[in-house]
Amino acid sequence: MLFVIHAVDRIGALDNRLAHYEAHKVFLSDTSAYGVKIVKSGPLVADDGSTMIGSLFLVEAPSRAEVERFHAADPFRHADIWERVSITGFLRRQG
């Protein structure tokens, strides 16, 4: 099943995000231990087109439980970067 993880950074979190960015990328490089496959992912950006303000993931997993376990292990979560996170099932219609 597909799931969307939509995570919005805390105000003023950019320096903290950048400090943990490499650990976050390493974590995302192999998600097999969590039973999750990343279909698409990347940072959300402000209207300037470059300032990172959150994260968006489209992942495939057997159930929400695997997605929650994957999300809980992310270094960005441990660094308390995200203010709001939603995990929602997704049905692909196009693309």
C-alpha positions in Angstrom: 0.0 0.0 0.0 1.1 3.6 -0.6 1.4 6.2 2.1 2.2 9.9 2.2 4.2 11.3 5.0 3.8 15.1 5.1 6.1 16.8 7.7 6.2 20.5 8.4 9.3 21.9 10.1 9.1 24.0 13.3 9.7 27.7 12.7 13.4 28.5 12.8 14.4 24.8 12.3 16.5 25.3 9.2 19.9 25.3 11.0 18.9 22.2 13.0 17.7 20.6 9.7 21.0 21.3 8.0 23.0 20.0 11.0 21.2 16.6 10.7 20.8 16.5 6.9 23.6 14.0 6.2 22.4 11.6 8.9 18.9 11.9 7.4 20.2 11.1 3.9 22.1 8.1 5.2 19.0 6.8 7.0 17.0 7.2 3.8 19.6 5.3 1.7 18.5 1.9 3.0 14.9 1.6 4.4 14.8 -2.2 4.0 15.0 -2.8 7.8 11.7 -1.1 8.1 9.8 -2.9 5.3 9.4 0.5 3.6 10.3 1.4 0.0 10.6 5.1 -0.9 8.8 5.9 -4.1 9.4 9.6 -4.0 10.8 12.0 -1.4 12.2 15.4 -1.0 12.1 18.6 1.0 9.1 21.0 1.0 10.3 24.5 0.2 9.1 28.0 0.9 7.8 30.2 -1.9 11.4 31.3 -2.7 11.8 27.8 -4.2 14.9 26.9 -2.1 14.4 27.3 1.6 13.5 23.9 3.1 10.5 24.0 5.4 9.5 20.4 5.6 9.6 16.9 4.1 7.3 14.9 1.8 7.6 11.1 1.3 5.6 8.8 -0.9 6.4 5.3 0.4 5.2 1.8 -0.2 4.7 -0.5 2.8 2.6 -3.5 3.8 0.8 -1.4 6.5 0.8 1.8 8.4 2.7 0.1 11.3 5.8 -0.1 9.1 5.5 3.5 8.0 5.2 4.7 11.6 8.2 2.6 12.7 10.2 4.0 9.7 9.2 7.6 10.6 10.0 7.1 14.3 13.6 6.1 13.4 14.3 9.1 11.2 17.1 11.4 12.5 15.0 14.4 11.7 12.4 13.2 14.1 15.0 12.6 16.8 16.3 16.1 16.3 12.7 17.5 16.8 12.7 19.3 13.5 9.2 18.6 12.5 6.3 20.5 14.1 3.5 18.6 12.4 3.5 15.2 10.7 0.6 13.4 9.0 0.7 9.8 7.6 -2.1 9.1 5.2 -2.9 6.2 2.9 -2.7 7.0 -0.8 -4.4 5.5 -3.9 -2.5 6.2 -7.1 -4.9 7.3 -9.9 -2.4 8.8 -12.4 1.3 8.9 -12.9 
